[in-house]
Amino acid sequence: MRNRTKWIGLLALVFLLLMQVACGNGKSGGNNAEPGKSSTGQSETGKSEASEEPSQETKQEPVKLKLMMHVADDTRKAIAQMMKDRLAEKLPGYEVEFELVGTATDWENKLRTYNVTGDLPDVFYMAGAPSFPIIKAGNVIDLTSYIQEDGFAKKYSDPAVLAPASDGKMYAMPEGFDFYFNPRLFYNKDIFEKYGLDIPKTYDELLAVSKTLNDKGVIPMVVPAKDFNGAGLFLNIVMMMLDNPQTVLDLNDHKIDWSDPKVIAALNRVKQLVNEKVLPEGVVNLDYGAAANLFATKKAAMYAAMTWDLSSIEKTPDVDFMLWPQVNPAVDPNSVTMYWGAPNSGYAVSSKSKHIAEAVKLAEYAAEISSFGFTEIGKSPSALKTDAKMDMSDLAKRNLEQFDQTTIKVPPLALNLGSKMFSEYLKLSSSLLTGQYTGEQFAKDIAKPWEEEKKGSK
Amino acid sequence: MSSFYNNRLALFLFSAPTLILFTLFVVYPLFPQIRISFFDHDGINYNGFVGLDNYRDVLHSSEFWHSAYNNVKIVLISTFVGLPISLLLALVLDRMSPGIRRYFRMTSFMPAVLSVTVIAQMWIAMFEPRFGALNQALSTVGLGDLKRIWLGDPETALPSVAFAFLWQYIGLNMVLFYTGIKSIPKTYYEAALIDGAGFFQTNVRIVLPLLQEVVKFVLVISVIGCLRQFEHVKMMTNGGPGSASRTVIYELYYRAFNMYEFGVGSVIAILFVVACLLITFMINNLVAREKMEF
């Protein structure tokens, strides 16, 4: 009998302990409260329902939101700081928790995970393939009516920037400058002068110049490849574009396949850049920062990069950009370029946000500050009008002039691919950079996800 | 009172909190996984029952078998190369003076407590083909022919990652072996000394047989640790080049979170759990079957 009493007592104790553990966080339930009905303040201040003037208290409660930004480069980091600094002035009554995500891989992984777990921040930056499953899951709101009603849409100088997604809805607040980003081949002028080298005008000249640079112990060209898949995101497309821009347009419209001889030839040119040591050994494992650093420290002569890095790149003395070396005599490299912006790129608002209207305002604020920052710091033009002073450097001016000169602007093919296709495409693009994987193999391995993509399963 | 504590029910009650939490957070989540494995699931929505299609997809996937093969390679490198080295180091450590022993015990344990990010970044720098210490060292000692693009070549990427993993845990395993060695009564060593046994004979005939339970334990945690390898691969090669260094868990992650094929990911998870259980069962039944007490 005594034993039985002990067991029952012990059992009760165990359950009490478990209950204590399980209910230990019960007080934090107020975090889910609606604005204006806030119970958050009660738990924080220790006040309860007995409070005499709950409505006055809630009016003073700041709106708590979370904003996730992608800050892969110095310009974005500076913009993030600008957003924090100006928040109190521009959006009084907002308390924003900033989540700054570094590399493209981390940003993608976070978006994918948040999307699946349903924990997307109130406002977040999205673009390209990761946006499709977020839209499909209904985790973002259509911003069209919001920006029309509050007049924010009028701030865009070019309505083309507000191009909706394929379903006619607009899921992200464009920053306005994406469109002007393009892949450039930057080079260290002093290295070319030191070794008496001319700027390569053709692809063959590029191979010859690279051989000389290698003989001198200088890495001819770097491209970020590990965390930012430079091959997949622009180099493959540039190689297609230089041969025939129509190839990119047709592939983007699903009019041709990856087995098209022109596509395979372009992919093999990327492989050749590795085999001919234009790109350094182990380039497939070269991080964004490492690639930039090799160029800035003059260990590499050329740097294939997107122009959002221009403000950082031009800090290195004696830097300029060259036109991409001509591949096909019929295509003038001065007439073609690849733009970056795509529908669904910009700041999106989570449909699960408890403060949708406030989150839309925050998304507008984020887009506006980004546009301002990229114009002031990044020296980049933007279609989203702000009071930023366009104090462009000589290099930035020439970049813009050349961009405006181009008569054919091909889309960022990779950004328009669905999730499955995008993942496989990047994986195989990384294989190309080993120099052991051919365009033919690429075409064969991509065939299955490509067929699924064409059937419309993004 | 003593009868109460010796009672099986009392033991059950004492372990109940842990068992309940284990069931809730480890066993229970497996059941939804099993359900998802029979559906086309994108992580959010069930898009229809597909029967055994996901299982067929995984079992016919060359990528899955390639990643499983990679896991086997990591086990071979990290366990069957790493564990003998750890054991040897533990035996040598046992013969060192207390001061030196304390120093090595502490320093060799450090990599195991460091973040994988730190370890991965360190080895990425070491393996860097142009400026990395490894290739530089090979050139310096006249072995320039052995220089490789360690993490950028499909042939060497996985062994390089496995080596970094081995390096991180070699000290931890050494400490575990050393603890086992210290638990062997000194009288056995004294008897061996009187019988004229040397270092080799003492270790082979006395230490190793009496250490078998520790060996079994270290073997299980090492093999399972190698099978669930993900962090080093993710940090050092991102599974690449291409998919050259993917492990099963990386493949699971890729199919679920990159391709949004959570049904397929669940199948891989289930196969992985089954494989781990089988391997643990085999090690427990095939290694050190005869229990030695001292």
Interface residues (C-beta under 8 A of the other chain):
Chain A: N3 K6 W7 L10 L11 V14 L17 L18 T105 N109 R112 T113 N115 V116 G118 P133 K136 A137 I219 K226 D227 P280 E281 G282 V283 V284 N285 S419 K420 S423 E424 K427 L428 S430 S431 L433 T434 Q436 Y437
Chain B: S3 F4 N7 L9 A10 L13 A16 P17 I20 D42 G43 I44 N45 I124 E128 P129 R130 I149 W150 L151 G152 D153 P154 T237 N238 G239 G240 P241 G242 S243 Y254 F257 N258 M259 Y260 E261 F262
